[in-house]
Amino acid sequence: MKKLAYIAVLLFTMSIAFTSCREEKKTPDEKIEETIDNMGEDVDEASDDVKDAMEDVKDEIEEAKEDSQ
């Protein structure tokens, strides 16, 4: 009887371990939505980089003007 209980506990534990670790498959709509979100984030990052570069150029121009006076 103990062996049967141990086997049942072992099977239950293994079934929980294997079924809870599976990665859910995404539907095509979810994949598209994720791709669009990622693209939006990339565009925002690129926009921030361009803005920073423009500010750096502006600062360098102002410094050059001050140095030339």
Secondary structure, 3 states (H helix, E strand, C coil): CHHHHHHHHHHHHHHHHHHHCCCCCCCHHHHHHHHHHHHHHHHHHHHHHHHHHHHHHHHHHHHHHHHHC
